[in-house]
């Protein structure tokens, strides 16, 4: 992935699998706790972008936004969130509630750090596993404040079925139309090219394709 240091990546697919699952589980459990107005503001961050952000408030104008040059964002194991209306962007009460849920899931929360509190920040180790007793359903994780967290399927049996089923287009025409739709989104910079590759080689799951469709429509403003 090659982007400008000024560009923010909000794509969950750019995180390592453990972080992707942890992030989705966090949003799912927040939904169940009636916290639905949160959204992703950044996932993967290159070392170059980390240096660029670190310079802000130091050698470049602006307020300090990071306290380290060695963030887990660049390791694809961290993500940041914000709060949508009617609360303020970094509403402390909401972020504290999310942080409490994160701790129950074994997700590290920046709000517990003593040297530099970072309430919007969450991260996991590469060997993080889902705690016993939890089942990940089809959760839609928003990447802007216009949308709320959605949990599409809540029945456990259906959740397992949906998340492990490879998408079957049903016909060559449907396959071609879907690939064209995803290819246009890749060309427009809405999603990463890896999604199209997985669709073409038959490894795309149904739940992931649904999530991509919603993401594309959201970012196109439809």
C-alpha positions in Angstrom: 0.0 0.0 0.0 1.5 3.3 -1.0 -0.2 6.6 0.1 0.8 10.1 1.0 1.9 10.9 4.5 -1.1 13.3 4.7 -3.6 10.5 3.9 -5.4 8.7 6.6 -6.0 5.0 6.1 -9.3 3.8 7.6 -9.4 0.3 6.0 -9.7 -2.6 8.4 -8.3 -4.9 5.8 -4.9 -3.1 6.2 -4.7 -4.5 9.8 -3.4 -7.9 10.7 -6.1 -10.6 11.1 -5.9 -10.5 14.9 -6.4 -6.8 15.0 -9.2 -6.9 12.4 -11.1 -9.5 14.5 -10.5 -7.6 17.7 -11.7 -4.3 16.2 -14.9 -5.9 14.8 -15.6 -7.6 18.2 -15.1 -4.3 20.0 -17.6 -2.6 17.7 -20.0 -5.5 18.0 -19.9 -5.4 21.8 -20.3 -1.6 21.8 -23.4 -2.0 19.6 -24.8 -4.4 22.2 -24.1 -1.8 24.9 -26.0 0.8 22.8 -22.9 2.6 21.8 -23.5 3.0 18.1 -22.1 6.4 17.2 -18.4 5.5 17.1 -16.3 5.2 13.9 -12.8 4.4 12.7 -10.5 7.3 12.1 -7.2 5.4 11.3 -5.9 1.9 11.0 -2.6 1.3 9.3 0.0 4.1 9.4 3.3 4.0 7.6 6.5 4.9 9.4 6.8 7.9 7.1 3.3 9.1 8.1 4.2 8.4 11.8 7.3 10.7 11.4 5.1 13.3 9.7 2.6 13.3 12.6 5.3 13.3 15.2 6.8 16.5 13.7 3.5 18.3 14.2 3.8 20.6 17.2 7.5 20.1 17.2 9.2 21.0 13.9 6.0 21.6 12.1 3.1 23.9 13.1 0.1 22.5 14.9 -0.8 20.8 18.1 1.0 17.6 19.2 -1.0 14.6 18.0 1.4 11.7 18.9 4.0 11.0 21.5 6.0 8.3 19.8 7.8 7.4 16.6 7.2 3.7 17.3 3.4 3.3 17.0 1.6 -0.1 16.7 -0.3 1.6 13.8 2.7 0.9 11.6 2.7 -2.7 12.8 -0.9 -3.1 11.6 -2.1 -3.9 15.2 -3.7 -0.6 16.2 -6.7 1.6 15.3 -8.2 4.9 16.4 -11.8 5.8 16.8 -13.9 8.9 17.3 -17.4 9.7 18.4 -20.2 10.9 16.1 -23.1 13.3 16.8 -24.7 14.3 19.1 -21.6 13.9 21.3 -18.3 15.8 20.6 -15.7 14.1 18.4 -13.7 12.8 21.4 -16.4 12.6 24.0 -14.6 11.4 27.1 -17.7 9.6 28.6 -18.3 7.6 25.4 -14.6 6.7 25.0 -14.4 5.6 28.6 -17.3 3.3 28.0 -15.7 1.8 24.9 -12.4 1.5 26.8 -14.1 -0.5 29.6 -15.5 -2.9 27.0 -12.1 -3.2 25.3 -10.4 -4.2 28.6 -12.9 -7.0 29.0 -12.0 -8.3 25.5 -8.2 -8.2 26.2 -7.7 -5.2 24.0 -5.2 -2.6 25.2 -6.7 0.9 25.5 -4.7 4.1 25.4 -6.9 5.5 28.1 -5.1 3.5 30.7 -1.7 4.7 29.8 -0.1 6.8 32.5 2.6 8.6 30.5 0.4 9.8 27.6 -3.3 9.1 27.8 -4.7 8.4 24.4 -8.4 7.5 24.8 -9.2 7.1 21.0 -6.4 4.5 20.6 -6.8 0.7 20.8 -4.3 -2.0 20.0 -3.6 -5.8 20.4 -0.7 -8.1 20.2 -0.3 -10.3 17.1 -1.2 -13.4 19.1 -4.5 -11.9 20.5 -7.4 -14.4 20.4 -11.1 -13.9 21.0 -12.0 -14.5 24.6 -14.1 -17.5 25.3 -17.9 -17.0 25.3 -17.9 -14.5 22.4 -19.1 -15.1 18.8 -18.3 -12.5 16.1 -21.3 -11.7 14.0 -21.6 -9.5 10.9 -20.8 -6.1 12.3 -20.5 -3.0 10.0 -17.7 -0.8 11.3 -18.3 2.9 10.1 -15.4 4.9 8.8 -17.1 8.3 9.2 -19.6 10.1 11.5 -22.5 9.9 9.0 -23.2 6.2 9.9 -23.7 4.2 13.0 -22.4 0.7 14.0 -24.7 -2.0 12.6 -25.0 -5.7 13.6 -26.6 -7.5 10.7 -27.0 -11.0 12.1 -27.3 -11.7 15.8 -28.3 -15.4 15.8 -25.2 -17.4 16.7 -25.8 -20.2 14.2 -26.3 -17.8 11.4 -23.3 -15.8 12.4 -21.0 -18.8 12.0 -22.6 -19.7 8.7 -22.3 -16.3 7.2 -18.7 -15.6 8.3 -17.3 -18.8 7.0 -19.1 -19.1 3.7 -17.3 -18.2 0.5 -19.3 -16.0 -1.8 -21.0 -17.9 -4.7 -22.0 -15.5 -7.5 -24.6 -17.9 -8.9 -23.9 -16.9 -12.6 -21.0 -15.6 -14.8 -23.0 -12.4 -15.3 -23.3 -11.7 -11.6 -19.6 -12.5 -11.1 -18.6 -10.1 -13.9 -20.9 -7.3 -12.6 -19.6 -7.7 -9.1 -16.0 -7.6 -10.2 -16.6 -4.5 -12.2 -18.3 -2.8 -9.3 -15.4 -3.6 -7.0 -12.8 -2.7 -9.7 -14.4 0.8 -10.0 -14.1 1.3 -6.3 -10.4 0.2 -6.3 -9.8 2.6 -9.2 -11.5 5.4 -7.3 -9.3 4.8 -4.3 -12.2 3.8 -2.1 -10.9 0.3 -1.2 -7.7 -1.6 -1.6 -6.8 -3.7 -4.7 -6.4 -6.8 -2.4 -10.2 -7.0 -2.2 -10.5 -7.3 -6.0 -7.8 -10.0 -6.1 -9.6 -12.1 -3.4 -12.9 -11.7 -5.3 -11.3 -12.9 -8.6 -9.5 -15.9 -7.0 -12.6 -17.1 -5.2 -11.5 -16.5 -1.6 -14.0 -13.6 -0.9 -16.5 -14.5 1.9 -20.1 -13.4 1.7 -19.9 -11.3 4.9 -16.8 -9.4 3.7 -18.4 -8.7 0.4 -21.5 -7.2 2.1 -19.2 -5.1 4.2 -17.3 -3.9 1.2 -20.6 -3.0 -0.6 -21.8 -0.9 2.3 -18.4 0.8 2.7 -18.3 1.7 -1.0 -21.9 3.1 -0.9 -21.1 5.1 2.2 -17.9 6.6 0.8 -19.8 7.5 -2.4 -22.4 9.3 -0.3 -25.2 7.0 -1.3 
